[in-house]
Amino acid sequence: MKQLQTQTKYSEKLLNFSTKLKESEPKQKALQTCIKWAAQGRGKQFTPQEDFNIWLILAGRGWGKTRTGAEDVITYAFNHPNSLIAVVAPTFGDLRRVCFGGVSGLMSIIPEECFAEGTSEVGYSVSRSEIILFNGSKIVGFSATEPNRLRGSQFHRAWCDELAAWQYPETFDQLMFGLRLGENPQCVITTTPRPTKIITDLLKRKDVHITTGHTFENEANLASSALETLKERYANTRLGRQELYAEVLTDIEGALWSYNMIEERRIKREEMPDLERIVVAIDPAVTNTENSDETGIVVCGRSANKYYVLEDKSGKYSPDDWARTAIRLFYELNADRIVAEVNNGGDLVERLIRTIDSKVPYTPVRASRGKMMRAEPIAALYEQERVSHIGVFSELEEQMCSYTPEAKTSPDRLDALVWALTELSDTIGSAYWRIS
């Protein structure tokens, strides 16, 4: 019943809209596009009727966040001629691949006739990430990695995609400064939730309309094989509660790290000083099957008595692939050394690396203490505010903030991080034990 009422209200809004769209083919195509969405969308996906400054959509993977954001932008642009709308994604790649060119992105929804001069060749510029519509409305894309590009810009409306994964909170601030055109400028945020400061702050505001949803609400539009994979990988896990059920997770009692510990020291890449040493650390998976663990590959650097997490390229690799990935990172980031845990692979790990590159500096490390014992001095560096993350490393940070002595899973990314920072801190004798 609630779904029907929501769709009815949305349809009534479209009837008002339809009085503005008569005669020309572009206008009729625009109206048809909006009517089609009114029929296809779920109640939660329609723009709220209540007053809001920000519509915050916290939803699991596959819920339909991208489609919701794109449809909101398009409906507003059709309904408000000569409007300026910003679309901001975590990176330029995300902007083009998801928000503009994705299967649920803007270009998949806008009819050809609704572009300026009736063609996407004129109405869409890939290089400028810009769409111009038949009625003069303009949709402009930005990357959250470049907050300064938003300085001086003004908009009627904005869509922020995956805000929780943005590297720089300053980008959101700059966007809000520019959201000042028209009678009621509003912002739509679509994101999988993480307990970052920007998300927790938004949840406390009274001018924010919050919509939540889990992955399985969109089960009818998702492949059964994909759903089974998600259930198998994330069911009954903290990461699943966040990524599938859109819970904003809190810190775990007994974990060595907290989200605030990481968030408060996160910095931009341009704020990072020149580094004295850089290390690529590997926690290798020696098998390559469906049930194999991930290989942890993390890159860290040191400047004086401060440490910086530069990259997390962990994932499921064949032994040849993880070795090549580590060596590529070694050269790309001008690293000093590769370190790898050899408890499982032994001499095979070094032979594999040497087969690909016989000259790369390499140090094997062997775990003689338990994971918690190895991790405690590294957690102490974080407590002393001596470690900064350069950007957001969602899966690594989730492993850090959920790892306790009782944990049964193998935290491969965390292991690689510990090995990298141990190598860097041991060389100057500055890893301090935490007393508990």
N, C-alpha and C positions, 0 to 999 in steps of 0.2 A: 504493500500500500504506500509506504514512504517513498519507494522508488517511483511509483506512478505519480505521486504528488509532485515530486521534484521535477520529473520530466514534463508534467503539465505546466508548472511555473516557467520552466525553461522554454517550452513551446509558446507560451503567452508572450514571453520576451521576444521571441522570434517573430511573432505576428506584428509587434510594434516595429521591429526591424524591417519587416517585409514592405511596410509602407514607404520606406526610403529606397527600396530596390525595385524599380519597375523599368520596363521597356528594354534596356540594353541587354545583350547576351552576357557580358561579364557580371552584371548585377544579378541576373537570374541564376547564373552558375554559383555565385557567392551565396545566394539564398539557399540553393539546393545543398550546398556543402554544409551549411549550418543545420538545416533540417535533417540531413543524413546523420550528423553527430547526435542530434537530439534523440534520434531513434536508436542509435547504436550504443551510446554511452551508458554507464551506470550512474546512479544517483549521486554518488560521492564525487564523480568526475566533472560535474557541472559547476560552474562558477556560483559561489554562494550568493543568496539573495540578501543576506545580512550585510550591514556596513562593515568594512574592514580596510585597513591599510595594507596588510600583508595576509595572503592566503598561504599557509604553510601546510604542504602535503607531505606527511611522513609515511612512507609506504615501502613494502618489501619489493624485492626484485620481481619484475614481470607483472606488477600490479596494473601498469598502464600509466605511469607517471609522465613519460615522454609524450604520449598521445594527449594526455590531459593538458599539459603545458602548451603543446603546439596548437591544440584546438582553441584554447583560451586566447592565445595570441591572434590567431586567424579570425576568430569571431569578433574580437575587439577591433582589429584592423579593418574588417569589412564594414563594421557598424559605425566607425569613426573616421571619415575621410581625412586625409592629410595628417594622420597621427604618426608619432615617432615611438617605436617600441624597441626596447633593448632585450637581447637574448644573451645571457652570460653562462658559459659552461666552464668546467674545470680547466680545460686546455683547448687550444685551437683544433686539435685532432678530435676531441669530443664534440666541439661545436659543429664541425663539418660532418663527422661520421654519425652523430646521434641526433642533435637538435635540428640540423638542416637536412642532411642527406639520409638519415636513418629510415628504417621501414615504417616508423611511426612519426617521423620528423616532418617539418614544415613542407618540404618539397613533395612529399608523398600525399599531401592533403590538398594543397592549393591547385585548383584547375588551371590548365594552360591558359584559358581565356581570361583569367583574373590577374595575370601579370601585366605590367605596363606594356602597352602596345600589343597586348594579346599573345605574348610569347615569353617563355622563360629565358630565352637567349638574351633578350633585352632586360627583362625584369629581375634576373638573378645574376649577381656577380659573385663567383666563387672566391676570387682573390680578395674582395672587400667584405665577404660574408654579409651580403646586403641583398634584400628583396624589396623591390618597388612594385606596388600593386596598381591596378587600374584607377583607383580612386585617390591616388597620391600618397597613401599610407606607406610608410617605410619601416621595414624590420631590419635591425642592424645587430650583427653578432660581435661578441667580445669574448676574450679569454680571461679567466680569473687570474692568470699568471701575470697580467699586465694591468695593474690597477690604475696606472697613470693615464692610460688611454681613455678612461672614463671622465677625466677631469675636464670640466667645461661643457660636457654634453648634457642635454636635457631630453626628457622623455615623458610621454603620457602613461606608459605602462612598461613593466619589465617582467621577464621570466628568468629565474635563476635555477639552473639545473644542477643537481647533486651538490648543493651548497656545503654539506658536511665534508666534502672532499676537496674544497677549495684550499689552496696553499696559503693564501693571504687574506685574512679577514678585512684588510684595508679595502679590498676590491668591493666588498659589499657596502662599506661606508661611502665610498666614492659614488657608487650607483645610487644610493639613497639620497645623496646631495643633489643628484641630477634628476630625480623623479619628482618633478615640480610643474609639469605642463598640464593644462586642462583643469576641469573642475574637481576631478576625483582621481588623481594619479594613484595607481595601485601596483603592488608587486606580487607575483605568484612564484612560490618556491616549491620545487619538486625534488625530494631527496630521500635516500635511504638514511635513516638516522644514525648519528654517532654522537656521543656525549661531549661534543666540542663546546667551547664557551659560546660561540655564536648561536648554536642550536638551543642550548639551555637558556640563554638570555631571551631568545625569541619566545620560548615556551612560557615565560613569565609575563610577557607583555599583554595588555588588555586589548590592543588594537589588532591582534593577530587572530585570524580564524584558522583553527587547526583541524585538518582532516587526516585520519589515520586509516591504514588498510594493510592487509597481509596478502602475500603472493597468491594464495589459493582463492581469493575473491575473483580472480580473473582466470580461473581454471579452464573455462570454456574456450579461451583464446590462446592457451598454451599447449604445446605438444606434450603428450602424455610421457614421452621419453624424457623430456626436459624436467617435468615435474618429478619423475621418479629419481632422476639424478640429484635434484635439489634435496629431496627428502633423504636420500641415502647419505649424502655428504653432510647435511646440516641438521638433520633431525636430532632433537634433544641436546643441542649444543648452544652455548652462549652466542656464537656467531650466527647460528640459525635464528635465534630470537631477534637478533638485530637485522639480519639481511632478509629474512623471510617474513617475520611477524612485526617488524618495524618498532621494536621496543627500544627506547632510549636507555641503555644499560648503565647501571651505576657501578662504582668500584666494588671489588670483591675483598672481603675481609681475609687477610693473610697473604694477599698478593704483594709482591715486592714493588710493583709499579702502580701508579694511579694515573688516570687520564689527565688530571690537572698537572701532575709532575711533568708530563710530556708537553702538554699544550702551552704552559707558561713559558717554555724555553724554545718554542718553535720559531724559526726565523726564515727570512727570505734568502735566496741563494746569493743575491748581491750584497747581503749583510755579512756574509761569511768571510772571515779573514783569509789571508794566504796560509795554506796548510804546510806544515813541516813534513808530515808523513801521511800517506794514504795506504790503507790495507784492504784487500779483497778477501773476505773470509767465506769458507765453504763448509757446510755441514752436509756431506754427500749422502744421497740414497744410492746404494750400490746395486739395486735391482731396478728394473723398468717394467713393472706390471701394473695392472689396474689398481691393485691394492698397495702399491709401493708408497712410501712416505714422499713428501716433497723434499727437494734439495734446497737447503737454505743458502742463499747467496746475498750477502750484505756488504756494503762498502762504507767504511768509516775513515775519518781523517782526524788529525790532531794539530792544534796550534797552541803553543805554550802549554798551559794546563787545562785547556778546553778541548772538548771532543765534539765531532759532528757526524751525524748519520746522513750519508749522501745518497745512497740508493738501496733499494730492496728489490732484487730481481729473482727472488725465490720462485720455485714452481716445480711442476712435475717434468723432469727431463730424463732422457736417456743419459748414461754416463758420458758419452761423447758430447752431447749437447750442453750439459752443465759445465763440462771442462772448457768448451769453446766460449760459453757465455762469460765465465769468470776471466778468461784470458782477454776477451774483447773489452770487458770493463777495465781490466788492468791497463790497457793501452789508451782507452778513451779518456780515463780519468787521471792518467799519468801517475799511476799508483807505484808504490815502492816494493810491494810484496804480496804474494798470495799465501794465505794460511788455510790449511784444511785439516779437519778432524780425521784421524785414520784408525779409530777404534774398530770400525767395521771393515773398511776397505784395505787397510794396511798399506803395503808397498804398491798395491795396484793403483791407488789414488795418484801417487807421484808418477808412476809409469805412464798413466793416462795423460797427465798434464804434460809430461816431458815429450811424449809422442807428438803432441800438437805443437808445442813450443819448448825446445830444449834449453832456452836461455832465460826464461822467465824466472825471477827470484821466487823461491818457494820454501815454506817452512811447514813441516808436518806437526800437528799438535795431538796429544793423546789425553783423553779424559781420565784422570786418576782419582777425581772426587765426584760426588753426585752433582746433578744439574743445579740444585738449589745452592749448594756450596760454591759452585763456580759463578752463579748469577749474583750472589749477595754483594761482592765488592763492586760489581758494575752498577747494581741498583744504588749503591752508596754514592757513586759519581752523579747519578741523576738527582739524588736527594741534596747533594751539594750544589746543584744547579750548574753543573759543569759539562752537561751533554745537551746538545741542541739537534733537533731534527730539521733537515732542510726540506720542507714540504711535508706532505701527509703520506704515511705508509700504513694504510688501514689494517691490513691483515697482520703485519708485524706488531703494531701497537695493540691489537686485540689479544694476540698471544702474550704480550708483555703484561697487560693489565688483568689477565685471567689466570696466569700461571701461579699455582700454589704448591706446597709440598705434597698435597694429595692428588695433584693432576696426574692422569694416567696416559694422556696423549703425548706424543713427541713434538715439542715446539721447535721445529726445524729452523724457522726464521729467527726465533729468539736465540737458539744455540749459535747460529752464525754471527748474530750481533754480539753475543758474549765473547766469542773467540776474537772478533775484530777489535773490540775495545780492550780486551785483556792484552792482546799483542801490543796495542798502542800504549796502554798505561803501564804495562810491565817494564817497557824500555826506559821509563823515567821513574819507576818505582812509586807510582802515585795512585794505585788502586787501594782504597781504604776499606777495611772490613766494617760492615755494619754490625753494631752490637744490639742484640734484641733479647 
